[in-house]
Amino acid sequence: MSAASNELRDSAIALREAAWREGVEPDGPLGIWVRSLERTLTAQSALAEKQEAGLLGVVKDAKGVVAGQVEALKKALALAEQQNKRAETALRQSEVDRERLLNHTVDEMTAAVTAKLNGALVLLQQRYDRQQRLGSAGLMTAIVLGLFFGGYTLHAYLWRFETGSVERCLRQTVTGSDGASYCPLSAVKSDL
């Protein structure tokens, strides 16, 4: 049982006992009114318990969604690392293959043609390699940022409903005759 629920139940009992001590007849109009107030406080106590249980369920569900997103992000990161390793292996193999091709070309052509082709091929290959590395890095960055911001957006969307009732309650606070502040049930009710 929550503290709010206990407090409402205790208030109901205290109200009834105070009325009977003051000589209010249980079957008289004032006694009926006291019993009605007691039932209302007891009903509000049950409602507070249900709301707390519902809120705990939403929190648990949201934690599950976030944990799923974290797990998906970990898997995506592991996949990205594997692809990066494959790309590095392919790049090393490409460099070995390029070296073989270059050596073969040098053997078959004259020194002047080889110097020109060597310079042109190396520059083109370096430019191509640089573009491929930048493209891979950009893609991985976009994936990681997309997963992060997607998870954050989903988290914010799920919590907007829960925090909305608290904000409405704070805007519509009613002060009781005993000086305590209360929140009307209409303020807690969701706008969904």
QUIJOUR-V593639 format. One record per residue. N is the residue number from 1. RES is the residue in one small letter. SS is DSSP state (A for helix, B for strand, O for the rest). NEAR is the number of other C-alpha atoms within 8 Angstrom. D_CENTER is the distance of its C-alpha to the mean C-alpha in whole Angstrom. Layout:
# QUIJOUR-V593639
n | res | ss | near | d_center
N | RES | SS | NEAR | D_CENTER
N | RES | SS | NEAR | D_CENTER
This chain:
# QUIJOUR-V593639
n | res | ss | near | d_center
1 | m | O | 5 | 28
2 | s | O | 8 | 26
3 | a | A | 6 | 28
4 | a | A | 8 | 28
5 | s | A | 13 | 29
6 | n | A | 10 | 32
7 | e | A | 8 | 33
8 | l | A | 12 | 33
9 | r | A | 11 | 36
10 | d | A | 8 | 38
11 | s | A | 9 | 38
12 | a | A | 13 | 39
13 | i | A | 9 | 42
14 | a | A | 8 | 43
15 | l | A | 10 | 44
16 | r | A | 11 | 46
17 | e | A | 8 | 48
18 | a | A | 8 | 48
19 | a | A | 11 | 50
20 | w | A | 10 | 52
21 | r | A | 7 | 53
22 | e | O | 6 | 54
23 | g | O | 6 | 56
24 | v | O | 10 | 54
25 | e | O | 8 | 56
26 | p | O | 9 | 53
27 | d | O | 6 | 55
28 | g | O | 8 | 55
29 | p | A | 6 | 53
30 | l | A | 9 | 52
31 | g | A | 12 | 51
32 | i | A | 10 | 49
33 | w | A | 8 | 47
34 | v | A | 11 | 46
35 | r | A | 10 | 45
36 | s | A | 8 | 43
37 | l | A | 9 | 41
38 | e | A | 12 | 41
39 | r | A | 9 | 39
40 | t | A | 8 | 37
41 | l | A | 12 | 36
42 | t | A | 11 | 35
43 | a | A | 8 | 33
44 | q | A | 10 | 31
45 | s | A | 13 | 31
46 | a | A | 9 | 30
47 | l | A | 8 | 27
48 | a | A | 11 | 26
49 | e | A | 11 | 25
50 | k | A | 8 | 24
51 | q | A | 8 | 21
52 | e | A | 9 | 20
53 | a | A | 8 | 20
54 | g | A | 8 | 18
55 | l | A | 9 | 15
56 | l | A | 8 | 15
57 | g | A | 8 | 15
58 | v | A | 8 | 12
59 | v | A | 8 | 10
60 | k | A | 8 | 12
61 | d | A | 8 | 10
62 | a | A | 10 | 7
63 | k | A | 8 | 7
64 | g | A | 8 | 9
65 | v | A | 8 | 7
66 | v | A | 10 | 5
67 | a | A | 8 | 9
68 | g | A | 8 | 10
69 | q | A | 10 | 8
70 | v | A | 8 | 10
71 | e | A | 8 | 13
72 | a | A | 8 | 13
73 | l | A | 11 | 13
74 | k | A | 8 | 15
75 | k | A | 8 | 18
76 | a | A | 9 | 18
77 | l | A | 9 | 19
78 | a | A | 8 | 21
79 | l | A | 8 | 23
80 | a | A | 9 | 23
81 | e | A | 8 | 25
82 | q | A | 8 | 27
83 | q | A | 8 | 28
84 | n | A | 8 | 28
85 | k | A | 8 | 31
86 | r | A | 8 | 32
87 | a | A | 8 | 33
88 | e | A | 8 | 34
89 | t | A | 8 | 37
90 | a | A | 8 | 38
91 | l | A | 8 | 38
92 | r | A | 8 | 41
93 | q | A | 8 | 42
94 | s | A | 8 | 43
95 | e | A | 8 | 44
96 | v | A | 8 | 47
97 | d | A | 8 | 48
98 | r | A | 8 | 48
99 | e | A | 8 | 50
100 | r | A | 8 | 52
101 | l | A | 8 | 53
102 | l | A | 9 | 54
103 | n | A | 8 | 56
104 | h | A | 8 | 58
105 | t | A | 9 | 58
106 | v | A | 10 | 60
107 | d | A | 7 | 62
108 | e | A | 6 | 63
109 | m | O | 8 | 63
110 | t | O | 8 | 65
111 | a | A | 7 | 64
112 | a | A | 6 | 64
113 | v | A | 8 | 62
114 | t | A | 11 | 60
115 | a | A | 8 | 59
116 | k | A | 8 | 58
117 | l | A | 8 | 56
118 | n | A | 9 | 54
119 | g | A | 8 | 53
120 | a | A | 8 | 52
121 | l | A | 8 | 50
122 | v | A | 8 | 48
123 | l | A | 8 | 47
124 | l | A | 8 | 46
125 | q | A | 8 | 44
126 | q | A | 8 | 42
127 | r | A | 8 | 41
128 | y | A | 8 | 40
129 | d | A | 8 | 38
130 | r | A | 8 | 37
131 | q | A | 8 | 35
132 | q | A | 8 | 34
133 | r | A | 8 | 32
134 | l | A | 8 | 31
135 | g | A | 8 | 29
136 | s | A | 8 | 28
137 | a | A | 8 | 26
138 | g | A | 8 | 25
139 | l | A | 8 | 23
140 | m | A | 9 | 22
141 | t | A | 8 | 20
142 | a | A | 8 | 19
143 | i | A | 8 | 17
144 | v | A | 11 | 15
145 | l | A | 8 | 15
146 | g | A | 8 | 14
147 | l | A | 10 | 11
148 | f | A | 9 | 10
149 | f | A | 8 | 10
150 | g | A | 8 | 9
151 | g | A | 10 | 5
152 | y | A | 8 | 5
153 | t | A | 8 | 7
154 | l | A | 8 | 5
155 | h | A | 10 | 3
156 | a | A | 8 | 6
157 | y | A | 8 | 8
158 | l | A | 9 | 7
159 | w | A | 8 | 8
160 | r | A | 8 | 11
161 | f | A | 9 | 13
162 | e | A | 9 | 13
163 | t | A | 8 | 14
164 | g | A | 9 | 16
165 | s | A | 12 | 19
166 | v | A | 9 | 19
167 | e | A | 8 | 20
168 | r | A | 10 | 22
169 | c | A | 12 | 24
170 | l | A | 8 | 24
171 | r | A | 6 | 26
172 | q | O | 9 | 28
173 | t | B | 10 | 29
174 | v | B | 8 | 33
175 | t | B | 9 | 35
176 | g | O | 8 | 37
177 | s | O | 5 | 41
178 | d | O | 5 | 40
179 | g | O | 6 | 38
180 | a | O | 7 | 35
181 | s | B | 8 | 32
182 | y | B | 8 | 30
183 | c | B | 11 | 28
184 | p | O | 10 | 29
185 | l | A | 6 | 28
186 | s | A | 5 | 28
187 | a | A | 10 | 25
188 | v | A | 11 | 23
189 | k | O | 7 | 23
190 | s | O | 7 | 20
191 | d | O | 3 | 21
192 | l | O | 2 | 20
